[in-house]
Amino acid sequence: MSNPPRFARTSALAALAAALLLGGPAVAASPASASPAVSSTVTVKAVGDICYSKLPSQAHDTLRLIASGGPYPYPKDGTVFSNREGVLPANSSGYYHEYTVKTPGSPDRGARRIVTGQKSQEDYYTADHYRTFDLVNRSC
């Protein structure tokens, strides 16, 4: 399975991010750049952050596999993550993809995952099977 596409930040995405972080209205720079349309009333639950250096070594392994396009050890790796829990920012179907972070000693996939968004380095780590997410910060 190949990596999901990641797109550079556009002015519409920057406006949405500012609206979500600062609580203002989401205003696109131009109608052509506003795709897909996003309501300014979107409620986003808080997502923490985690330093790359604080991730378990198995998460580093998973991030390297994602960067190289696989192969992945589990058949569900790279599948669409639907964000049913609503913890991550709301996006269109297919925006997020999930990958297993191996858990030593676990008889199955365990609870740890990396969920990627389409933007460059938009990687979220969860150690509790989607209850909470931390955006991976590569600068620390």
N, C-alpha and C positions, 0 to 999 in steps of 0.2 A: 504494500500500500504506500502511496506517495504522500508527501507532506501536504497539508492543506495550504492553499494560497495565503500569502501574507501581503498586505497592501501597505504602502506608505501612507502616513497620516495626511488627510486632505483638510482643507479649510472647514468643510462640513463636520468632519470628525473632531477637529480642534474646537469648533463651536459647541458640539455636543459635550465634549469632555469638560469644557469650561462651565457649561450649564449644569452638569451633574456635580462638579466639584464646588461650584460657587453658588448654586441654587438659582441662577438666572435662567432666562428663556433660551432655548436652543435656536439659534438663528443661523441659517446657512448663508454662505457668501453669495451664492447664486443658485437659482432653481436647478441648474444643470448639475451642480456638485452635490445636491442633496439626495443621495440615493444610498440606501433606502430611506424613506421618510420616517422620522422618529418624532414622537410626541414629546413636548416639553414637560409633560406630566408623568414621565417614567419614574417609578420609584426604584432605587437601587439600594440593595442592602450593602452594608459595609464589607469591604474586602481588605484584609490586612496586607502586609508585605513581609517578605523574608529575604535575607541576604543569600545570594547564591552559595556563599561559603558556609552557611548554616544548614543547607540541605543535606539529607543523608547521601552517602556516596552512590546509592542505587538511583537516586533522582538525577545525579550527574550523568550516570550511565544512560538513563532514559532520555535526557536532553541531548546527549551526543547521538543516540540512535535517531531521534527526531530530526536533528540537523543533517544527518547523513541519509535520511530517507529509508532507514531500516536496514536489514530485516528486523521485524519485531517478534518477540518471543510468544506473544499471545494473540490469538485470532481477532480479539476485539480491539486491539491496539490500532489507532488511527480512525476508528469509527466516529460518527457524529455524536457529540455530546449535546443533548437537548436542553440542558439547564432547567429542567423541570422544577428544581428546588428554588430557582429564582435568586440564587446568591450572587451569581456573576451578572455584570451589566447585560441588559436585554439586547439581543441582536437577532438577526434573521436565522432561520433554520439552516444548519450547515456551517455556521460561523465558527463554532467550537468543535474541537476533536479531542478525544481522550486517549491516554496512554498509561499503561500499568507501570508503577514503580515497584519493583520486586521487594517483598518483605521476607527477610531471612527467617526460615523456620515455619513459614505459613504453608499450609497444605493446598492453598488455592491462590488466587490473584491478590488476596489481601485487600486492605482498604486504601492504600496509597495510590495516588494518580497525579499525572501532569495533564492539565487541560490547556490546550493552546487555542489562542484566538488567531485571527487572520493578520493582525499587525505584527511587524517585526518585534521579536522578543516579548510578545504578549503570552507569557507562560504562567499558569497558575498551579500551585501545589496544594494538594489536600492530603492530609494524613488520616482523615476520619470519614472517608467515603462520601464526599460532597457536602458535608454539613458546614464546613468552613473552607475558605480558600485564601491563599496568600499569593500575591503577585511576586514573581521572582525578580529580585533586584540584582542585576549583574555588576553594579558599580561598588558593591561592598563584599 
